[in-house]
Amino acid sequence: MTRETWKTRAGFILAAVGSAVGLGNIWRFPWMTANNGGSAFLLLYLGIVLLVGVPGLLGAFVIGRRSQRNPVGALRDLSGGSRLWGAFGLFAVATTLLLVSFYSVVGGWFVRYTAASATASYFGQSGAYFSAISHGPGALAFGFAFLAASAAIVYGGVEKGIERATKLMMPAIVLLLVALTAWTFTRPGALDGAAFLLSPDVAYLRANALDILPAAVGQALFTLSLGTGTMITYASYLGEERSLPSDATTIAVLNTGVGVLAGLLVFPLLFSFGLDVGSGGPGAIFVSVASAFASLGVFGRVLGVAFFGVVLLAALSSAISMLEIPVAYLVDEHDVPRSRATVGVAGLVAVGTAACALDASVFGLLANTLVNLLMTAGLAGFLLFVGWVLGRRALAEYEAGAGEFARSLGTPWLLFVGVLIPIFLLFTLITGLLPVLGVSVTELDVMGVRVASSTLSLVGAVVVTLLAVAGLRRPDSML
């Protein structure tokens, strides 16, 4: 079966940015920011995008283009047929299936709110309205409708489906966000919302860094589609003439820019209407923003359709990228026609969507805790693979098509993704996992010495990384 490719570089960039610029930027980013200190969270998030996100994107691109396969086939084939690495690829595919399950529910919320804005259904009762529609049979129906629309685009293929759709959606998303943000800043009090987001709160960050670190890492990986194999799959359709460093930087900058733009829309909007930005929860943006639009009467209907419509487009652009991963797996590994693969994957996701739509606790587990933990573990594994299984082959792939300056950074990049970033990610994973396991310890007594739990987490991360390096190291590894 002939494998598809991107027709243009712009198509790949827009599709990859579309994967990144979705609900993570516009729905989850304001929610996470409001719950984690505002500007302090943003500062930490931006640092992680720069130091972890961009190198991590490059690692995913290297695996994808080098193998021309989905995550399962890529890790298995590049490791010389290792079943263990193939299983880790399946872990990434399974993570994606879980993510798109809850994602479809939220996408269904935006379908419903776009229509409800036109009819003013939630005006005067925004909180009660969200409580009524967020879970239950109605949420299931709209979640299925969103999933069907996403599957229809993936059904069309890489060039005629995904590339064509994202070329239309991404410019529309950015233009609508810019227009809505510009209008928001004409309102009194909007600058206070911008200050909440942009004024660095170093004191809060210093006091709460470890508490908000897992959320910031999870948000960065979620918005950049890292740790699930999405970018491995998308890069597998690339040719050797592309500069991976250039593409990774462009995608990270555009994605982060849209995320900040979304924050500059949501927070000034909430401040201008005197609404609580820290109420938190997955329904925060619906209740708060809907309350603002409801106070504007007929004009609020127009704004509501525009706002919820643009987020719906963003959600679609991300959902199709997640669906593409298991579809590519079936097409590549089992020679299943794309049409049948898409229908089968959509049916499987529908089961998870039903569980999330009908049970709020299942939804909360997937949308918050598991997103942070699974994506962090996934990226750590991918980068250890790049540094110690691919090694010099990864460096050769990185340099193919890259400019002179980018090539000069190749060796430092390989060391960074093979050692330092895995230590950081595993430290974050341990820190985030302890509360899930019910462990809440600030200090421990180790042979009569009081040691902070964060120090022990760091030591654990270093030990696990070194053990992984010792086990994975090959003759063509980087060191």
DONU-726869 format. One record per residue (C-alpha): residue in three letters; residue number from 0; x, y, z. Coordinates in pm, whole numbers, plus 50000, padded with zeros to 5 digits. Example, Ala and Ser with C-alpha at 12.3 -4.5 7.8 and 13.67 -1.06 7.14 Angstrom:
# DONU-726869
GUMAR  residuo  num     xx     yy     zz
GUMAR      Ala    0  51230  49550  50780
GUMAR      Ser    1  51367  49894  50714
//
This chain:
# DONU-726869
GUMAR  residuo  num     xx     yy     zz
GUMAR      Met    0  50000  50000  50000
GUMAR      Thr    1  50149  50338  49896
GUMAR      Arg    2  50210  50562  50194
GUMAR      Glu    3  50074  50916  50182
GUMAR      Thr    4  50283  51234  50225
GUMAR      Trp    5  50223  51604  50288
GUMAR      Lys    6  50179  51795  49964
GUMAR      Thr    7  50336  52119  50096
GUMAR      Arg    8  50549  52239  50387
GUMAR      Ala    9  50273  52484  50481
GUMAR      Gly   10  50030  52194  50495
GUMAR      Phe   11  50252  52007  50743
GUMAR      Ile   12  50315  52318  50955
GUMAR      Leu   13  49946  52408  50971
GUMAR      Ala   14  49845  52049  51046
GUMAR      Ala   15  50104  52019  51323
GUMAR      Val   16  50008  52358  51466
GUMAR      Gly   17  49644  52255  51433
GUMAR      Ser   18  49719  51945  51636
GUMAR      Ala   19  49882  52163  51902
GUMAR      Val   20  49640  52457  51886
GUMAR      Gly   21  49323  52301  52012
GUMAR      Leu   22  49131  52270  52334
GUMAR      Gly   23  49464  52262  52517
GUMAR      Asn   24  49523  52625  52429
GUMAR      Ile   25  49176  52773  52451
GUMAR      Trp   26  48987  52549  52695
GUMAR      Arg   27  49252  52386  52916
GUMAR      Phe   28  49511  52668  52924
GUMAR      Pro   29  49285  52928  53094
GUMAR      Trp   30  49156  52660  53332
GUMAR      Met   31  49508  52547  53430
GUMAR      Thr   32  49638  52905  53450
GUMAR      Ala   33  49356  53024  53675
GUMAR      Asn   34  49401  52728  53910
GUMAR      Asn   35  49780  52759  53933
GUMAR      Gly   36  49867  53119  54007
GUMAR      Gly   37  49805  53303  53681
GUMAR      Ser   38  50128  53463  53560
GUMAR      Ala   39  50340  53227  53775
GUMAR      Phe   40  50197  52930  53587
GUMAR      Leu   41  50250  53106  53253
GUMAR      Leu   42  50613  53176  53335
GUMAR      Leu   43  50682  52814  53423
GUMAR      Tyr   44  50484  52691  53123
GUMAR      Leu   45  50679  52910  52878
GUMAR      Gly   46  51009  52788  53022
GUMAR      Ile   47  50903  52426  52977
GUMAR      Val   48  50790  52489  52619
GUMAR      Leu   49  51132  52640  52536
GUMAR      Leu   50  51356  52393  52721
GUMAR      Val   51  51150  52074  52690
GUMAR      Gly   52  50889  52132  52420
GUMAR      Val   53  51110  52236  52129
GUMAR      Pro   54  51379  51969  52186
GUMAR      Gly   55  51101  51715  52246
GUMAR      Leu   56  50931  51806  51918
GUMAR      Leu   57  51260  51753  51740
GUMAR      Gly   58  51294  51412  51901
GUMAR      Ala   59  50948  51310  51780
GUMAR      Phe   60  51020  51444  51431
GUMAR      Val   61  51345  51249  51414
GUMAR      Ile   62  51173  50922  51504
GUMAR      Gly   63  50886  50981  51262
GUMAR      Arg   64  51082  51088  50956
GUMAR      Arg   65  51359  50834  51010
GUMAR      Ser   66  51111  50547  51024
GUMAR      Gln   67  50829  50667  50797
GUMAR      Arg   68  50605  50473  51033
GUMAR      Asn   69  50349  50512  51310
GUMAR      Pro   70  50475  50504  51675
GUMAR      Val   71  50451  50124  51704
GUMAR      Gly   72  50629  50048  51379
GUMAR      Ala   73  50877  50332  51429
GUMAR      Leu   74  51003  50219  51768
GUMAR      Arg   75  51003  49852  51674
GUMAR      Asp   76  51180  49890  51339
GUMAR      Leu   77  51436  50150  51450
GUMAR      Ser   78  51527  49933  51750
GUMAR      Gly   79  51597  49632  51530
GUMAR      Gly   80  51265  49457  51587
GUMAR      Ser   81  51237  49496  51966
GUMAR      Arg   82  50897  49381  52088
GUMAR      Leu   83  50944  49583  52404
GUMAR      Trp   84  50978  49907  52211
GUMAR      Gly   85  50686  49805  51993
GUMAR      Ala   86  50482  49763  52313
GUMAR      Phe   87  50586  50112  52422
GUMAR      Gly   88  50456  50238  52088
GUMAR      Leu   89  50126  50068  52165
GUMAR      Phe   90  50127  50248  52500
GUMAR      Ala   91  50140  50577  52306
GUMAR      Val   92  49854  50466  52081
GUMAR      Ala   93  49646  50365  52385
GUMAR      Thr   94  49717  50700  52550
GUMAR      Thr   95  49586  50873  52239
GUMAR      Leu   96  49267  50669  52244
GUMAR      Leu   97  49206  50774  52606
GUMAR      Leu   98  49273  51139  52529
GUMAR      Val   99  49047  51159  52227
GUMAR      Ser  100  48771  50992  52430
GUMAR      Phe  101  48738  51280  52677
GUMAR      Tyr  102  48831  51528  52402
GUMAR      Ser  103  48523  51429  52204
GUMAR      Val  104  48302  51508  52503
GUMAR      Val  105  48448  51859  52534
GUMAR      Gly  106  48421  51902  52157
GUMAR      Gly  107  48055  51813  52191
GUMAR      Trp  108  48016  52084  52455
GUMAR      Phe  109  48146  52339  52206
GUMAR      Val  110  47912  52212  51935
GUMAR      Arg  111  47623  52261  52176
GUMAR      Tyr  112  47737  52602  52298
GUMAR      Thr  113  47786  52731  51943
GUMAR      Ala  114  47425  52644  51866
GUMAR      Ala  115  47300  52760  52207
GUMAR      Ser  116  47462  53101  52158
GUMAR      Ala  117  47250  53162  51851
GUMAR      Thr  118  46931  53080  52043
GUMAR      Ala  119  47045  53235  52374
GUMAR      Ser  120  46963  52906  52549
GUMAR      Tyr  121  47209  52964  52835
GUMAR      Phe  122  47138  53334  52887
GUMAR      Gly  123  47048  53406  53247
GUMAR      Gln  124  47137  53057  53368
GUMAR      Ser  125  47488  52984  53244
GUMAR      Gly  126  47591  52781  53550
GUMAR      Ala  127  47277  52570  53560
GUMAR      Tyr  128  47289  52523  53184
GUMAR      Phe  129  47641  52377  53190
GUMAR      Ser  130  47554  52147  53481
GUMAR      Ala  131  47257  52018  53285
GUMAR      Ile  132  47439  51948  52958
GUMAR      Ser  133  47795  51856  53065
GUMAR      His  134  47721  51487  53126
GUMAR      Gly  135  47439  51251  53039
GUMAR      Pro  136  47264  51136  52721
GUMAR      Gly  137  47278  51482  52563
GUMAR      Ala  138  47652  51509  52618
GUMAR      Leu  139  47690  51163  52468
GUMAR      Ala  140  47496  51257  52154
GUMAR      Phe  141  47691  51575  52091
GUMAR      Gly  142  48019  51400  52171
GUMAR      Phe  143  47938  51140  51908
GUMAR      Ala  144  47856  51416  51658
GUMAR      Phe  145  48195  51579  51718
GUMAR      Leu  146  48371  51242  51689
GUMAR      Ala  147  48192  51169  51362
GUMAR      Ala  148  48303  51504  51215
GUMAR      Ser  149  48664  51438  51318
GUMAR      Ala  150  48656  51087  51175
GUMAR      Ala  151  48515  51214  50845
GUMAR      Ile  152  48821  51436  50796
GUMAR      Val  153  49066  51155  50882
GUMAR      Tyr  154  48869  50928  50647
GUMAR      Gly  155  48965  51162  50361
GUMAR      Gly  156  49337  51093  50409
GUMAR      Val  157  49648  51299  50479
GUMAR      Glu  158  49644  51536  50180
GUMAR      Lys  159  49276  51555  50088
GUMAR      Gly  160  49145  51527  50444
GUMAR      Ile  161  49381  51651  50717
GUMAR      Glu  162  49598  51891  50514
GUMAR      Arg  163  49308  52049  50327
GUMAR      Ala  164  49097  52092  50642
GUMAR      Thr  165  49373  52248  50854
GUMAR      Lys  166  49470  52489  50578
GUMAR      Leu  167  49119  52630  50603
GUMAR      Met  168  49072  52606  50979
GUMAR      Met  169  49399  52747  51115
GUMAR      Pro  170  49384  53092  50948
GUMAR      Ala  171  49019  53119  51049
GUMAR      Ile  172  49103  53034  51412
GUMAR      Val  173  49377  53296  51435
GUMAR      Leu  174  49175  53569  51262
GUMAR      Leu  175  48873  53514  51485
GUMAR      Leu  176  49086  53506  51801
GUMAR      Val  177  49259  53832  51704
GUMAR      Ala  178  48925  54001  51629
GUMAR      Leu  179  48766  53886  51955
GUMAR      Thr  180  49073  53985  52157
GUMAR      Ala  181  49080  54330  51998
GUMAR      Trp  182  48714  54381  52092
GUMAR      Thr  183  48775  54260  52447
GUMAR      Phe  184  49044  54522  52504
GUMAR      Thr  185  48794  54799  52428
GUMAR      Arg  186  48611  54711  52749
GUMAR      Pro  187  48687  54868  53088
GUMAR      Gly  188  48885  54646  53322
GUMAR      Ala  189  49038  54438  53043
GUMAR      Leu  190  49391  54552  53128
GUMAR      Asp  191  49355  54402  53476
GUMAR      Gly  192  49297  54064  53314
GUMAR      Ala  193  49606  54108  53097
GUMAR      Ala  194  49808  54195  53408
GUMAR      Phe  195  49681  53878  53583
GUMAR      Leu  196  49824  53676  53295
GUMAR      Leu  197  50139  53868  53208
GUMAR      Ser  198  50274  54029  53529
GUMAR      Pro  199  50537  53781  53658
GUMAR      Asp  200  50456  53659  54008
GUMAR      Val  201  50799  53526  54101
GUMAR      Ala  202  50716  53503  54472
GUMAR      Tyr  203  50420  53274  54409
GUMAR      Leu  204  50625  53066  54168
GUMAR      Arg  205  50908  53027  54419
GUMAR      Ala  206  50667  52919  54693
GUMAR      Asn  207  50456  52681  54482
GUMAR      Ala  208  50684  52563  54201
GUMAR      Leu  209  50666  52193  54289
GUMAR      Asp  210  50289  52202  54328
GUMAR      Ile  211  50226  52353  53987
GUMAR      Leu  212  50512  52180  53802
GUMAR      Pro  213  50317  51865  53699
GUMAR      Ala  214  50029  52079  53569
GUMAR      Ala  215  50267  52307  53376
GUMAR      Val  216  50453  52012  53221
GUMAR      Gly  217  50128  51834  53139
GUMAR      Gln  218  49990  52151  52981
GUMAR      Ala  219  50304  52207  52772
GUMAR      Leu  220  50302  51850  52644
GUMAR      Phe  221  49925  51855  52588
GUMAR      Thr  222  49934  52174  52384
GUMAR      Leu  223  50233  52057  52178
GUMAR      Ser  224  50086  51708  52126
GUMAR      Leu  225  50395  51543  52277
GUMAR      Gly  226  50412  51207  52449
GUMAR      Thr  227  50136  51040  52248
GUMAR      Gly  228  50304  50980  51913
GUMAR      Thr  229  50106  51245  51725
GUMAR      Met  230  50412  51430  51604
GUMAR      Ile  231  50590  51101  51526
GUMAR      Thr  232  50300  51010  51299
GUMAR      Tyr  233  50280  51352  51133
GUMAR      Ala  234  50658  51365  51075
GUMAR      Ser  235  50645  51018  50918
GUMAR      Tyr  236  50482  51181  50615
GUMAR      Leu  237  50776  51425  50571
GUMAR      Gly  238  51052  51422  50308
GUMAR      Glu  239  51426  51450  50379
GUMAR      Glu  240  51451  51801  50234
GUMAR      Arg  241  51269  51957  50531
GUMAR      Ser  242  51460  52125  50815
GUMAR      Leu  243  51335  51960  51132
GUMAR      Pro  244  51482  52225  51369
GUMAR      Ser  245  51316  52502  51169
GUMAR      Asp  246  50980  52325  51158
GUMAR      Ala  247  50986  52238  51530
GUMAR      Thr  248  51068  52595  51630
GUMAR      Thr  249  50800  52738  51401
GUMAR      Ile  250  50534  52504  51537
GUMAR      Ala  251  50627  52571  51901
GUMAR      Val  252  50627  52949  51852
GUMAR      Leu  253  50294  52952  51668
GUMAR      Asn  254  50133  52720  51920
GUMAR      Thr  255  50255  52920  52221
GUMAR      Gly  256  50151  53244  52054
GUMAR      Val  257  49797  53119  52006
GUMAR      Gly  258  49786  52994  52365
GUMAR      Val  259  49888  53334  52501
GUMAR      Leu  260  49645  53502  52260
GUMAR      Ala  261  49367  53282  52397
GUMAR      Gly  262  49465  53388  52750
GUMAR      Leu  263  49460  53752  52642
GUMAR      Leu  264  49106  53696  52524
GUMAR      Val  265  48965  53496  52814
GUMAR      Phe  266  49115  53668  53120
GUMAR      Pro  267  49055  54030  53011
GUMAR      Leu  268  48703  53927  52913
GUMAR      Leu  269  48635  53781  53257
GUMAR      Phe  270  48792  54076  53442
GUMAR      Ser  271  48595  54325  53232
GUMAR      Phe  272  48270  54162  53347
GUMAR      Gly  273  48385  54122  53707
GUMAR      Leu  274  48372  53743  53690
GUMAR      Asp  275  48576  53501  53901
GUMAR      Val  276  48884  53375  53713
GUMAR      Gly  277  48978  53121  53976
GUMAR      Ser  278  48660  52917  53994
GUMAR      Gly  279  48846  52642  53808
GUMAR      Gly  280  48727  52314  53671
GUMAR      Pro  281  48666  52198  53316
GUMAR      Gly  282  48345  52398  53291
GUMAR      Ala  283  48500  52728  53402
GUMAR      Ile  284  48534  52877  53054
GUMAR      Phe  285  48178  52780  52964
GUMAR      Val  286  48015  52925  53273
GUMAR      Ser  287  48225  53241  53296
GUMAR      Val  288  48245  53333  52927
GUMAR      Ala  289  47880  53240  52871
GUMAR      Ser  290  47783  53471  53159
GUMAR      Ala  291  47970  53755  52990
GUMAR      Phe  292  47800  53701  52657
GUMAR      Ala  293  47460  53666  52822
GUMAR      Ser  294  47490  54018  52963
GUMAR      Leu  295  47526  54167  52612
GUMAR      Gly  296  47189  54067  52474
GUMAR      Val  297  47166  54024  52097
GUMAR      Phe  298  47530  54124  52048
GUMAR      Gly  299  47621  53852  52296
GUMAR      Arg  300  47463  53595  52067
GUMAR      Val  301  47693  53699  51782
GUMAR      Leu  302  47999  53696  52007
GUMAR      Gly  303  47899  53361  52152
GUMAR      Val  304  47870  53198  51810
GUMAR      Ala  305  48207  53347  51707
GUMAR      Phe  306  48390  53248  52026
GUMAR      Phe  307  48254  52896  52070
GUMAR      Gly  308  48274  52842  51695
GUMAR      Val  309  48644  52925  51681
GUMAR      Val  310  48718  52691  51972
GUMAR      Leu  311  48518  52422  51796
GUMAR      Leu  312  48742  52458  51489
GUMAR      Ala  313  49050  52437  51712
GUMAR      Ala  314  48911  52126  51878
GUMAR      Leu  315  48853  51960  51543
GUMAR      Ser  316  49209  52034  51429
GUMAR      Ser  317  49346  51855  51736
GUMAR      Ala  318  49101  51566  51735
GUMAR      Ile  319  49187  51468  51378
GUMAR      Ser  320  49557  51450  51469
GUMAR      Met  321  49483  51217  51760
GUMAR      Leu  322  49259  50993  51552
GUMAR      Glu  323  49529  50972  51285
GUMAR      Ile  324  49768  50788  51522
GUMAR      Pro  325  49568  50464  51567
GUMAR      Val  326  49449  50486  51205
GUMAR      Ala  327  49809  50507  51082
GUMAR      Tyr  328  49895  50212  51306
GUMAR      Leu  329  49628  49993  51146
GUMAR      Val  330  49718  50109  50794
GUMAR      Asp  331  50095  50062  50839
GUMAR      Glu  332  50112  49751  51055
GUMAR      His  333  49809  49553  50945
GUMAR      Asp  334  49750  49683  50590
GUMAR      Val  335  49394  49784  50679
GUMAR      Pro  336  49240  50026  50425
GUMAR      Arg  337  49216  50379  50565
GUMAR      Ser  338  48837  50379  50533
GUMAR      Arg  339  48794  50065  50745
GUMAR      Ala  340  49065  50171  50991
GUMAR      Thr  341  48897  50507  51049
GUMAR      Val  342  48557  50353  51111
GUMAR      Gly  343  48703  50093  51346
GUMAR      Val  344  48902  50346  51550
GUMAR      Ala  345  48604  50580  51572
GUMAR      Gly  346  48394  50293  51703
GUMAR      Leu  347  48653  50211  51970
GUMAR      Val  348  48683  50576  52074
GUMAR      Ala  349  48304  50597  52093
GUMAR      Val  350  48313  50350  52383
GUMAR      Gly  351  48554  50572  52578
GUMAR      Thr  352  48354  50880  52484
GUMAR      Ala  353  48041  50719  52623
GUMAR      Ala  354  48215  50646  52955
GUMAR      Cys  355  48338  51006  52983
GUMAR      Ala  356  48007  51158  52877
GUMAR      Leu  357  47801  50955  53123
GUMAR      Asp  358  48036  50962  53425
GUMAR      Ala  359  48192  51290  53543
GUMAR      Ser  360  48449  51108  53758
GUMAR      Val  361  48583  50914  53460
GUMAR      Phe  362  48600  51235  53261
GUMAR      Gly  363  48788  51416  53539
GUMAR      Leu  364  49040  51134  53574
GUMAR      Leu  365  49126  51139  53205
GUMAR      Ala  366  49113  51515  53148
GUMAR      Asn  367  49338  51609  53436
GUMAR      Thr  368  49543  51342  53615
GUMAR      Leu  369  49604  51092  53335
GUMAR      Val  370  49685  51358  53076
GUMAR      Asn  371  49972  51485  53289
GUMAR      Leu  372  50109  51145  53386
GUMAR      Leu  373  50074  50949  53062
GUMAR      Met  374  50210  51218  52832
GUMAR      Thr  375  50505  51286  53062
GUMAR      Ala  376  50594  50916  53074
GUMAR      Gly  377  50548  50886  52698
GUMAR      Leu  378  50782  51171  52610
GUMAR      Ala  379  51048  51049  52857
GUMAR      Gly  380  51045  50710  52681
GUMAR      Phe  381  51062  50862  52333
GUMAR      Leu  382  51359  51081  52422
GUMAR      Leu  383  51554  50800  52587
GUMAR      Phe  384  51495  50609  52265
GUMAR      Val  385  51629  50899  52057
GUMAR      Gly  386  51941  50944  52268
GUMAR      Trp  387  52042  50585  52333
GUMAR      Val  388  51878  50359  52075
GUMAR      Leu  389  51901  50586  51769
GUMAR      Gly  390  52205  50780  51892
GUMAR      Arg  391  52416  50885  51595
GUMAR      Arg  392  52136  50795  51356
GUMAR      Ala  393  51918  51050  51535
GUMAR      Leu  394  52188  51312  51487
GUMAR      Ala  395  52213  51230  51116
GUMAR      Glu  396  51834  51264  51081
GUMAR      Tyr  397  51838  51592  51273
GUMAR      Glu  398  52103  51734  51039
GUMAR      Ala  399  51931  51627  50715
GUMAR      Gly  400  51788  51941  50556
GUMAR      Ala  401  51898  52162  50849
GUMAR      Gly  402  52099  52482  50813
GUMAR      Glu  403  52454  52537  50934
GUMAR      Phe  404  52354  52698  51264
GUMAR      Ala  405  52103  52422  51346
GUMAR      Arg  406  52361  52154  51268
GUMAR      Ser  407  52606  52314  51510
GUMAR      Leu  408  52351  52253  51789
GUMAR      Gly  409  52297  51888  51703
GUMAR      Thr  410  52528  51726  51958
GUMAR      Pro  411  52414  51947  52250
GUMAR      Trp  412  52054  51874  52151
GUMAR      Leu  413  52117  51499  52157
GUMAR      Leu  414  52273  51518  52503
GUMAR      Phe  415  51985  51732  52623
GUMAR      Val  416  51711  51494  52503
GUMAR      Gly  417  51901  51183  52606
GUMAR      Val  418  51988  51279  52963
GUMAR      Leu  419  51869  51610  53105
GUMAR      Ile  420  51511  51619  52978
GUMAR      Pro  421  51438  51256  53080
GUMAR      Ile  422  51563  51335  53432
GUMAR      Phe  423  51337  51640  53445
GUMAR      Leu  424  51037  51449  53307
GUMAR      Leu  425  51082  51156  53545
GUMAR      Phe  426  51117  51396  53838
GUMAR      Thr  427  50791  51560  53729
GUMAR      Leu  428  50628  51219  53688
GUMAR      Ile  429  50729  51109  54039
GUMAR      Thr  430  50618  51442  54187
GUMAR      Gly  431  50279  51415  54017
GUMAR      Leu  432  50233  51047  54095
GUMAR      Leu  433  50283  51072  54471
GUMAR      Pro  434  49957  51263  54539
GUMAR      Val  435  49770  51017  54316
GUMAR      Leu  436  49902  50734  54531
GUMAR      Gly  437  49796  50922  54844
GUMAR      Val  438  50152  51004  54951
GUMAR      Ser  439  50187  51351  55100
GUMAR      Val  440  50530  51396  55259
GUMAR      Thr  441  50738  51712  55281
GUMAR      Glu  442  51040  51556  55454
GUMAR      Leu  443  51168  51205  55520
GUMAR      Asp  444  51416  51070  55772
GUMAR      Val  445  51696  50893  55583
GUMAR      Met  446  51953  50741  55822
GUMAR      Gly  447  51892  51020  56072
GUMAR      Val  448  51908  51298  55814
GUMAR      Arg  449  51598  51501  55723
GUMAR      Val  450  51568  51507  55345
GUMAR      Ala  451  51303  51693  55145
GUMAR      Ser  452  51076  51463  54943
GUMAR      Ser  453  51156  51669  54632
GUMAR      Thr  454  51524  51583  54674
GUMAR      Leu  455  51441  51214  54695
GUMAR      Ser  456  51222  51248  54386
GUMAR      Leu  457  51513  51405  54199
GUMAR      Val  458  51750  51130  54314
GUMAR      Gly  459  51496  50871  54202
GUMAR      Ala  460  51466  51038  53860
GUMAR      Val  461  51844  51041  53816
GUMAR      Val  462  51877  50676  53918
GUMAR      Val  463  51599  50561  53684
GUMAR      Thr  464  51750  50760  53396
GUMAR      Leu  465  52097  50616  53456
GUMAR      Leu  466  51957  50264  53474
GUMAR      Ala  467  51769  50323  53148
GUMAR      Val  468  52083  50458  52983
GUMAR      Ala  469  52287  50159  53101
GUMAR      Gly  470  52028  49920  52965
GUMAR      Leu  471  51971  50097  52633
GUMAR      Arg  472  52326  50200  52542
GUMAR      Arg  473  52450  50059  52211
GUMAR      Pro  474  52767  50088  52002
GUMAR      Asp  475  52613  50373  51797
GUMAR      Ser  476  52471  50555  52100
GUMAR      Met  477  52576  50916  52147
GUMAR      Leu  478  52828  50841  52428
//
